[in-house]
Amino acid sequence: RTEKIRQFLARYNSPIEPNAADFVAAADEYGLDHRMVVAIAMKESTLCKVIPNNSYNCWGFGVYGGKVTRFADFKEGIYTVTKALAIRYKGHGLITPEQIMTMYTPSSDGSWARDVRLVMNQLE
């Protein structure tokens, strides 16, 4: 799983490639699909290429209006977002991209979930 994620991140020249193992470890720790946080990073920031300055926030997590949630590094971001998805979303029965979208980005016309699902399928 880690190698598949690493290769995917490398294919897109993602700055988060060295953290491939963190995606799997965090997902295993919090009981989430190991592909989900990678897929959200692709949708929200093209795998961390377009993020708020000095934020390490590849997920659009806590970014709205003038507010930007910042992390110390990519690893902290991976673990924080994974934990939040496990508690706030999975804990309320929201597991699939379509279900998560209703809370994560409720104004989406469905494209958010389709794009996240597409990346998850590529990582199978």
VMD Tcl script that draws the C-alpha trace (Angstrom):
set ca {
  {0.00 0.00 0.00}
  {2.77 2.42 0.91}
  {4.66 1.77 -2.31}
  {1.55 2.25 -4.43}
  {0.91 5.61 -2.73}
  {4.57 6.59 -3.07}
  {4.55 5.79 -6.79}
  {1.33 7.76 -7.26}
  {2.78 10.78 -5.45}
  {6.04 10.48 -7.43}
  {4.13 10.38 -10.73}
  {2.74 13.82 -9.90}
  {6.02 15.16 -8.44}
  {4.27 15.76 -5.14}
  {6.26 17.34 -2.31}
  {4.49 14.94 0.07}
  {6.00 11.83 -1.54}
  {8.42 11.24 1.38}
  {5.34 10.91 3.62}
  {3.74 8.00 1.74}
  {4.11 5.69 4.74}
  {2.40 8.25 6.99}
  {-0.80 7.99 4.94}
  {-0.97 4.25 5.54}
  {0.08 4.42 9.20}
  {-2.45 7.15 10.04}
  {-5.24 5.34 8.17}
  {-4.47 2.12 10.01}
  {-4.32 3.92 13.37}
  {-7.70 5.58 12.85}
  {-9.45 2.84 10.87}
  {-9.86 4.69 7.58}
  {-9.37 3.69 3.97}
  {-5.68 4.44 3.30}
  {-6.55 6.02 -0.06}
  {-9.00 8.64 1.24}
  {-6.62 11.32 2.58}
  {-4.39 11.01 -0.49}
  {-7.41 11.42 -2.75}
  {-8.62 14.49 -0.85}
  {-5.12 16.00 -1.16}
  {-5.28 15.46 -4.91}
  {-8.67 17.14 -5.15}
  {-7.92 20.05 -2.83}
  {-4.32 20.91 -3.72}
  {-3.06 18.75 -6.59}
  {-1.16 16.69 -4.01}
  {0.15 19.65 -2.01}
  {1.33 21.72 -4.95}
  {-1.15 24.55 -4.38}
  {-1.54 25.25 -0.66}
  {-1.70 28.35 1.56}
  {1.81 29.66 2.31}
  {3.57 27.95 5.21}
  {0.54 25.81 5.99}
  {1.41 22.22 4.97}
  {-2.37 22.03 4.48}
  {-3.02 19.94 1.38}
  {-6.65 19.19 2.20}
  {-8.41 22.55 2.34}
  {-8.96 21.52 5.95}
  {-10.19 24.43 8.05}
  {-9.62 26.83 5.16}
  {-12.50 29.20 4.58}
  {-12.88 32.94 4.35}
  {-9.67 34.37 5.79}
  {-9.06 31.36 8.07}
  {-6.26 28.92 7.31}
  {-5.48 25.92 9.47}
  {-1.71 25.40 9.50}
  {0.30 22.34 10.39}
  {3.94 22.10 11.50}
  {4.72 19.70 8.63}
  {3.01 17.31 6.21}
  {3.05 14.46 8.73}
  {1.09 16.50 11.27}
  {-1.37 17.40 8.51}
  {-1.85 13.78 7.47}
  {-2.49 12.62 11.03}
  {-4.73 15.56 11.94}
  {-6.92 15.24 8.85}
  {-7.11 11.45 9.15}
  {-8.10 11.68 12.81}
  {-10.72 14.34 12.04}
  {-12.20 12.20 9.27}
  {-12.35 9.23 11.63}
  {-14.01 11.14 14.47}
  {-16.15 13.79 12.78}
  {-17.13 11.89 9.66}
  {-16.75 8.13 10.08}
  {-17.99 8.52 13.65}
  {-21.25 9.83 12.19}
  {-21.53 7.15 9.52}
  {-19.97 9.22 6.73}
  {-17.51 6.89 5.03}
  {-17.75 7.20 1.25}
  {-16.63 10.30 -0.68}
  {-20.28 11.01 -1.47}
  {-21.23 10.93 2.22}
  {-18.16 12.89 3.35}
  {-18.82 15.58 0.74}
  {-22.13 16.48 2.44}
  {-20.18 17.84 5.40}
  {-16.67 18.49 4.02}
  {-17.78 20.58 1.07}
  {-21.57 20.76 1.10}
  {-21.79 23.29 -1.73}
  {-20.23 20.84 -4.21}
  {-22.40 19.76 -7.13}
  {-21.05 16.22 -6.71}
  {-17.80 16.80 -8.58}
  {-15.79 16.73 -5.34}
  {-16.93 13.19 -4.54}
  {-16.49 12.03 -8.15}
  {-12.92 13.34 -8.25}
  {-12.02 11.85 -4.86}
  {-13.53 8.51 -5.87}
  {-11.57 8.57 -9.17}
  {-8.27 8.95 -7.31}
  {-9.21 6.28 -4.80}
  {-9.93 3.91 -7.70}
  {-6.52 4.70 -9.21}
  {-4.91 3.72 -5.90}
  {-6.63 0.29 -5.71}
}
mol new
graphics top color blue
foreach p $ca { graphics top sphere $p radius 0.5 }
foreach p [lrange $ca 0 end-1] q [lrange $ca 1 end] { graphics top cylinder $p $q radius 0.2 }
display resetview
